[in-house]
Amino acid sequence: MDRYAVIGNPIAHSKSPWIHAAFARQTGQTLRYEALLAPLEGFADAVARFRAEGGRGLNVTVPFKLEAFALATQRTARAEAAGAVNTLAFGADGILGDNTDGAGLVRDLSVNLERSLGARRLLLLGAGGATRGALLPLLGQRPTALTIANRTASKAEALAHDFAPQAGDTCIDGCGFDDLGGRRFDVVINATSASLAGELPVLPPGLYAEGALAYDMMYGRGHTRFMQTALADGAADVADGLGMLVEQAAESFALWRGVRPDGAPVLAALRRLIEAG
């Protein structure tokens, strides 16, 4: 039986085995998918051992995405743009590294949430790896403008400069949180790690245009604090990142198996599972 796994440290909390088992049932694929705990100083050895035992591919989570990038002998364009890899596929000619996070985000926004991103004003909060992974797929949707805002403005400005050659007709810029005053956006995406600690990026009021969506890459039971605050500040709709989790997994599954599962019913079932506790 073909073997796949998600590798990370810690890993016991991962929903990936549940998600990929659901994908396998839906598509009639026969495979085994497990969670693999790798030592903090032993990622490459753990990957080599899994591959030697017949493993076909891995999802990679924290803190190993940069090591996975270095380990890949070939990389997709979106992995190169992200500077990190969350999916490895093993073949006779080496190790292919991909980054499916941004594609999963776009799929969740455009399909599950039915939000067209073309000709819209987008705001990405944060200038870390999550933002970098999202930028190329978001730019591919051809928004009117894409602003990266970060507590340290220089980091956001540097990211905007790096991605300007891929922006096409999209106006891309970077700034500090304080510089957002007086600007309004159609989609605001929280790619900071603040929600992990129940905290918030400090933002000026009035960021949300009429009908705007606030999207938090984090997820859990109920609304995150970012989502609650966005509703109070005028966002028309809010969403968390559970759909992004499911859809990035579907991208990985398609890379490995050649068939893309339908994420929507899996997302609905996972949501019920999480809300039930």
N, C-alpha and C positions, 0 to 999 in steps of 0.2 A: 504494500500500500504506500502511495506517495506521502511523504512526510513534510510538513511545514510547521513553523512555530513563530511565536513572538518572543524576542529576546530582550531582556532589560534587567535593571536592578534598582528598585524592587520590581516585582512582576506579578505577585499573587493577585493583585487587584484588577489585572487586565481583563477587559471584556472581549478581547480579540478571539480567544478560543470559541466563545459562544457565538460571536458574529460569523466566523468562518464555518462553523458547523451548520449554521442556518443557511449560509450561502451554498454549501455543498448539497444540502437537502433540496434546496430550491432548484439547483441546476443539474441534479442527478450525477454529481461528481463524487468519486470515491477517493477519499483522502483522510489523513490523520493530521490534526492541528493541535499543538500543545503550547504551554507556556514554559519558557526556558530561562532560568535564573543564571546569569553569567557573573563571575567574580569581577569586581570593579577593575582589577588589573589583569583580567584574563579574557577579554572579549574576543580577540583574534583566535585564541586557542579554542574557545568554546564554539566559534563559528566553524573552524576547521574540523573539529570533532563531529559536529552535527552533519557537516557535508560528507565527511568520510563514512558516516553511518547511513548514508543514502538520502539525506535531507535535500529537498528540491528548492526551498526558498525560505526566507525569514522576513518577518516584520521586525523593525528595530525601533525601540523606544528609549527613553532617557536611561542612562546618560551616554548612550553609545552612537548617536547619529553622526557625529563627526568622525569617529573611528570607522564606522561603516563606509563613510565617504572615502576615507583613505584606503580602505581594504578593497573597494571595487576596482576591477581592472577595466571596466567600461562604465560610462555614466550617461544617463539621458540628459537632454538639454535642461529639463526642469530641475534635475538633481544638481547640475553644474551651477545653475542660477541660485539655487537655495544654499549651496555650500554644505549640504547635509543630505544624508541618505536615510530613508525609513523603510526601504524595501530592497532586499537582495534576492536575485534569482541566479541559481547555479547552473551552468551549462558546461559543455565539453570545452568551450573556448574561453572560459573564465567566469568572472563574477560580474553580473550587471547590477549597477546601483541606480535606484530610482527614488524620487521623492513624490509621493502621492498626496501630501497634505493639502497643497494649494488646489489641486484638481478636485479633491474631496470637498473643500470649502466652496468652490464655485458650483459644483454639482448640487450641494445642499441649498445654496442660495437660489440658484436659477431653476432647479427642478422641484425639489421638495417644498421650498418656500415661495416658488413662482415669482421671483424677483429678477427682472431684467436688469443687468448691470451696464449694458450699453447706454451711452449718452447720459450717465448718471454721475453724481459727485460722490466719491468714496473717501472715507477717512479711515486709516489704519492706525490704531493706537499701539505704540511700542515699536522698538527698532531691533529686536532680537531675532532669534532663529525662526520663530513662528511667522513673523512679518516677512522675513526674507523668503521663506518657503512659499508664501502666498502671492508675492508680487507678480511674478511672471504669468501665472494663470489669471490673475485679476486683470492685468494689462491686456491679456488676450481677449477679454470681453469688450475692450474699447470704450471704457468710461470716458466721460468728458474731462474729468479731473480726478487725480488720486493724490491725496495728501497723507504723508507719514508724519505723525506727531509723537514725540517722545519727551520724557522728563529732561534728558540731555539733548538739546536741540541739535548739536553737532552730529550725533549718531544718526538722527533722522535725515539730516541734510546729506550726509555721506551716502546713505542708502538711496536717496532720490537721485543723486549724481550717478551712482553705479548703474541704476536701472534706466536712466534717461535714454540710452541708445535703443532700448527695447520698447519705449513708451509710444512710439508712433505719433498719432495725433493727440494722444492723451497728455494733458498738462500735469506733470508730476512735480511735487515739491515736498520739502521736509521742513519741520519747524518744531519749536517747543510747545508744550501744552498751553502755556500762557499766550502764545501767539494766535490761538484759535478764536479768540474773542471776535464776535461780529460775523463769523463765517457760519454757513449752514450746509448740511450734507444730507444726501438721500439714504446712504447706508454708512453706519458707523460700526466698525469691527474692532472689538477689544482683543488684541493679540498680546497684551501684557500678561504677566504672571500674577497680577494683583488678586484675581478672583480665587486663586489657590489658598490665599490667606484670608479670604473674606474682606479684602481691602479694595480700594478704588483708585484709579488714576485721578489726579486732581484736575478737573476740567472746568472751563468757563461755562456758564449757562447758555441756553439758546442755540445749541449745535444742530438741532434736528429740524430739517425742512418739513413741510407738510407731507404727511404720509410716510415719513422716514422709518427705517428699520434699524434697531440696535441689535448687534449680534455679538455674543460673548463666546469665544472659542472654548472656554471651560464649560463644564456641565455638571449636573447633580440633580437632586430632588428639588423640584420647584424652581423658582426664579433665583438667579444669582443676584448679589447685591448690585452689580453693574446693571443688570436688566431692570431691577426695581427703580434704581435712580434714573435710568433713561426714560422710563415711563413717566416718572414725575417731572422730567424736564421736557416732555413733549413728544417723545417717540411714539409713533402710531402703533408699531409692532415691535416685539422682541423675540429673540430666539437664542438658544444656547448651542454649544458645539457638538451635541450628541450626533446630529446628522452628519457633521463633518467627519466624526470618528467612523461612522458606518460607511460613508461614501469613499473615504480614503482607503478603507479596507477593501471595498468593492473594486477600486482601481488596482490594488495589489493582486486580488484574486484574478482579475482579467489578465494581468501581466503573466501570471503563472499558468493559468488554465485555458486562456484563449476565449473565455466567455465571461461577459459582464453580468453579474447578478443584479436584480432589481433591489435597490437599497430601501425603498419606501416601506414595504411590509416588514422587513427586518428591523428598521428603525422604530416602527410602531410597536412591535413586540418587545423590543429592548426598552423602550420608554415605559411600557406597562410594567415590565420587570423591575426597573429602577424605582418607579413611583410606589410600587408595592413594598419596597424595602427588602 
